Amino acid sequence: MPERVSLSFLPSLSGRGGTAHYPFGSSSHRACRDGARREPRPACLDTVSRLRSKPARHKRRLVVAAALLLSACTSQPAPTGGIVSTNPCADAILVELVPPRRIAAISHYSADPMASSIPAETAAQFRTTRGTAEEIIAMRPELVIASSFTAPSTRAAYARAGLDVLYLDSPATIAASEAQVRELAKAVDAPAAGEAMVQRIETAIASAATPDTQPVPALAWIGGNLVSGDGTLLHEMLGRAGFRDAAADYGLQFTGYLPAEHVIADPPRVMLVPDEPGRAATSRAAQIRARVLSRMGGRVVQAQFPRRLVNCGGPVIADAMTRLAQVRRNLM
């Protein structure tokens, strides 16, 4: 369930170590600084006071004008509402659980092709947020979905603003990811959609299973010289698709750096590499891998495994398992 936090208005805002800047004027700044819930006197009330001091001959017109102004004063800004996600992995789940109209913003990472787990055309439908406390609180969302790694200062700001926040961790297993799908689906009142997503994941896993009992050694480069290792979601997915994560063969206990030239003496059968390297370091690593492969002849198969299939779980697992199954079948 979303974490319900307290209602005291924040005396200061700080996110990611930054200092808050208040756009509300000096009086609001003082109110925030002092921890009070006072708001500056609305300008419309000052105008009404001035109207009341006008000569009596204008009384009828002034009464009408004053009534209109007072009506405006009593109209408080309506909450923006909607769901705001600052967690890119939650974005991948959220956009498939609820209609776009319910989503007020997603993480800016989801608009970055090198970091996103959702298609670019899907991300383009939504406003993005940098995830600062000031920005999120100003949007007045009905629910915030954030990472468990959210800074304590940002958590405190959310609490003082009275926001409902659901903090999600980074699941390292398929079972944990499915549980997270259900948790998020319940939080956004879409349990049926959550169950359908879990079923899609299970179907993809079942389809990727292979009768071959001998797993194929594989290394998965996830960017530059960074190789996925044990204790990760990708490690489990490789095993479910008939591969053996070979990272440990080269001394990697967990995910770590492994230049391709280090595997020449004893290469894996399959090298999974991200597509469309867009950064200089990744491009250099790709060039080195190409040279290494040319020296290995046909002993090694290089297969593309899109970067977006590495970042997150949820519905991404279904796509990742489908791709791994394709690679495995091509080896037969």
TORZATI-149739 format. One record per residue (C-alpha): x, y, z. Coordinates in steps of 0.5 Angstrom, whole numbers, plus 500, padded with zeros to 3 digits. Last residue first. Example, Ala and Ser with C-alpha at 12.3 -4.5 7.8 and 13.67 -1.06 7.14 Angstrom:
BEGIN
(node (527; 498; 514))
(node (525; 491; 516))
***
This chain:
BEGIN
(node (541; 450; 435))
(node (544; 457; 436))
(node (539; 461; 433))
(node (534; 458; 438))
(node (538; 461; 444))
(node (538; 468; 441))
(node (530; 468; 440))
(node (529; 465; 447))
(node (533; 471; 450))
(node (529; 476; 446))
(node (523; 473; 448))
(node (525; 473; 455))
(node (527; 480; 455))
(node (520; 482; 452))
(node (517; 479; 458))
(node (522; 481; 463))
(node (521; 488; 461))
(node (513; 488; 463))
(node (516; 488; 470))
(node (523; 488; 471))
(node (528; 494; 469))
(node (535; 496; 466))
(node (537; 491; 462))
(node (531; 490; 456))
(node (532; 498; 455))
(node (540; 496; 453))
(node (537; 492; 447))
(node (541; 485; 447))
(node (544; 484; 440))
(node (548; 477; 439))
(node (555; 476; 438))
(node (556; 468; 437))
(node (563; 466; 439))
(node (567; 460; 436))
(node (566; 462; 429))
(node (573; 466; 428))
(node (576; 468; 435))
(node (580; 473; 432))
(node (574; 477; 428))
(node (571; 477; 435))
(node (576; 481; 439))
(node (576; 486; 433))
(node (569; 487; 434))
(node (569; 487; 441))
(node (574; 493; 441))
(node (570; 497; 437))
(node (564; 496; 441))
(node (568; 498; 447))
(node (570; 504; 443))
(node (563; 506; 442))
(node (561; 505; 449))
(node (566; 509; 451))
(node (564; 515; 446))
(node (557; 514; 448))
(node (551; 512; 443))
(node (552; 505; 442))
(node (546; 503; 438))
(node (545; 496; 441))
(node (547; 493; 447))
(node (551; 486; 447))
(node (550; 479; 448))
(node (556; 475; 447))
(node (555; 467; 446))
(node (559; 461; 446))
(node (564; 464; 452))
(node (571; 466; 450))
(node (577; 462; 454))
(node (584; 466; 451))
(node (580; 472; 448))
(node (576; 473; 454))
(node (580; 479; 457))
(node (580; 483; 450))
(node (573; 484; 451))
(node (574; 488; 457))
(node (571; 486; 464))
(node (568; 491; 468))
(node (563; 489; 474))
(node (556; 486; 476))
(node (557; 481; 481))
(node (562; 475; 483))
(node (566; 477; 477))
(node (573; 473; 476))
(node (572; 471; 469))
(node (569; 464; 469))
(node (564; 468; 474))
(node (561; 472; 468))
(node (559; 466; 465))
(node (552; 467; 466))
(node (549; 460; 464))
(node (544; 460; 458))
(node (538; 456; 457))
(node (532; 462; 457))
(node (531; 461; 465))
(node (538; 461; 466))
(node (539; 468; 462))
(node (533; 471; 466))
(node (536; 469; 473))
(node (543; 473; 471))
(node (539; 479; 468))
(node (535; 480; 475))
(node (541; 480; 478))
(node (545; 477; 484))
(node (550; 474; 479))
(node (554; 478; 474))
(node (552; 483; 468))
(node (558; 486; 464))
(node (560; 493; 464))
(node (566; 494; 459))
(node (561; 499; 455))
(node (554; 498; 457))
(node (550; 492; 459))
(node (555; 487; 456))
(node (552; 480; 457))
(node (556; 474; 457))
(node (554; 467; 455))
(node (555; 460; 457))
(node (550; 455; 454))
(node (546; 451; 458))
(node (546; 443; 457))
(node (539; 441; 459))
(node (536; 442; 452))
(node (529; 442; 453))
(node (529; 449; 453))
(node (524; 454; 456))
(node (523; 461; 453))
(node (516; 460; 452))
(node (515; 458; 459))
(node (518; 465; 461))
(node (514; 469; 456))
(node (508; 466; 459))
(node (510; 468; 466))
(node (511; 475; 464))
(node (504; 475; 461))
(node (501; 472; 467))
(node (504; 478; 471))
(node (502; 483; 467))
(node (495; 480; 467))
(node (495; 480; 474))
(node (497; 487; 475))
(node (492; 489; 470))
(node (487; 486; 474))
(node (489; 490; 480))
(node (489; 497; 477))
(node (487; 501; 483))
(node (494; 505; 483))
(node (496; 502; 489))
(node (494; 495; 488))
(node (498; 495; 481))
(node (504; 498; 484))
(node (504; 492; 489))
(node (502; 487; 484))
(node (508; 489; 479))
(node (512; 489; 485))
(node (511; 482; 487))
(node (512; 480; 480))
(node (519; 483; 480))
(node (520; 480; 487))
(node (519; 473; 483))
(node (523; 475; 477))
(node (529; 476; 482))
(node (533; 482; 483))
(node (528; 487; 485))
(node (530; 494; 485))
(node (526; 498; 491))
(node (520; 501; 491))
(node (517; 507; 495))
(node (510; 509; 494))
(node (509; 516; 497))
(node (502; 519; 499))
(node (504; 527; 500))
(node (503; 531; 506))
(node (508; 536; 504))
(node (512; 535; 511))
(node (512; 528; 509))
(node (515; 529; 501))
(node (520; 534; 504))
(node (522; 529; 509))
(node (523; 524; 503))
(node (527; 529; 499))
(node (532; 530; 505))
(node (532; 522; 506))
(node (535; 522; 499))
(node (530; 517; 495))
(node (534; 510; 494))
(node (527; 506; 495))
(node (525; 509; 489))
(node (519; 514; 488))
(node (512; 513; 486))
(node (508; 519; 488))
(node (500; 519; 489))
(node (495; 524; 489))
(node (500; 529; 486))
(node (500; 536; 488))
(node (505; 539; 482))
(node (508; 544; 487))
(node (510; 538; 491))
(node (514; 534; 485))
(node (518; 540; 483))
(node (520; 542; 490))
(node (522; 535; 492))
(node (526; 535; 486))
(node (525; 529; 481))
(node (527; 531; 474))
(node (520; 531; 472))
(node (517; 529; 465))
(node (511; 530; 462))
(node (508; 524; 458))
(node (506; 522; 451))
(node (513; 522; 449))
(node (515; 516; 453))
(node (510; 512; 449))
(node (514; 514; 443))
(node (520; 513; 446))
(node (519; 506; 448))
(node (519; 504; 455))
(node (525; 502; 459))
(node (529; 508; 458))
(node (536; 509; 460))
(node (540; 510; 454))
(node (534; 512; 450))
(node (533; 518; 455))
(node (526; 520; 456))
(node (525; 515; 461))
(node (530; 518; 465))
(node (526; 524; 466))
(node (522; 520; 470))
(node (514; 520; 469))
(node (509; 526; 470))
(node (501; 527; 471))
(node (499; 520; 469))
(node (492; 518; 470))
(node (490; 521; 463))
(node (495; 516; 460))
(node (491; 510; 462))
(node (493; 506; 468))
(node (497; 499; 468))
(node (501; 499; 462))
(node (504; 506; 463))
(node (505; 504; 470))
(node (510; 498; 469))
(node (515; 502; 465))
(node (515; 508; 469))
(node (516; 504; 476))
(node (523; 502; 473))
(node (524; 510; 471))
(node (522; 512; 478))
(node (520; 519; 479))
(node (513; 517; 478))
(node (507; 522; 479))
(node (500; 520; 479))
(node (494; 524; 478))
(node (492; 530; 482))
(node (493; 537; 480))
(node (490; 539; 486))
(node (485; 545; 485))
(node (487; 552; 487))
(node (483; 555; 492))
(node (477; 559; 490))
(node (475; 563; 496))
(node (479; 569; 493))
(node (475; 569; 487))
(node (469; 569; 490))
(node (471; 575; 494))
(node (473; 579; 488))
(node (466; 578; 485))
(node (463; 580; 491))
(node (467; 586; 491))
(node (465; 588; 484))
(node (458; 587; 485))
(node (458; 592; 492))
(node (463; 597; 488))
(node (458; 598; 482))
(node (452; 599; 487))
(node (456; 604; 492))
(node (459; 608; 487))
(node (456; 614; 490))
(node (458; 612; 497))
(node (465; 614; 495))
(node (471; 609; 495))
(node (474; 606; 502))
(node (470; 599; 501))
(node (474; 599; 494))
(node (481; 599; 497))
(node (479; 594; 502))
(node (476; 589; 496))
(node (483; 590; 493))
(node (487; 588; 499))
(node (483; 582; 499))
(node (484; 581; 492))
(node (492; 581; 493))
(node (491; 575; 497))
(node (494; 576; 504))
(node (501; 571; 504))
(node (500; 564; 507))
(node (501; 562; 514))
(node (502; 554; 515))
(node (508; 556; 519))
(node (515; 552; 519))
(node (519; 559; 520))
(node (522; 558; 513))
(node (516; 556; 510))
(node (512; 562; 512))
(node (518; 567; 511))
(node (519; 564; 504))
(node (511; 565; 503))
(node (512; 573; 505))
(node (518; 573; 500))
(node (515; 571; 494))
(node (512; 565; 492))
(node (517; 562; 487))
(node (521; 559; 493))
(node (528; 557; 492))
(node (531; 551; 495))
(node (538; 549; 496))
(node (540; 543; 493))
(node (543; 536; 496))
(node (539; 532; 491))
(node (532; 535; 494))
(node (532; 540; 499))
(node (525; 544; 501))
(node (525; 548; 507))
(node (519; 549; 512))
(node (515; 543; 509))
(node (508; 544; 511))
(node (505; 539; 516))
(node (501; 533; 513))
(node (504; 527; 515))
(node (506; 521; 511))
(node (502; 515; 508))
(node (506; 510; 505))
(node (502; 507; 499))
(node (500; 500; 500))
***
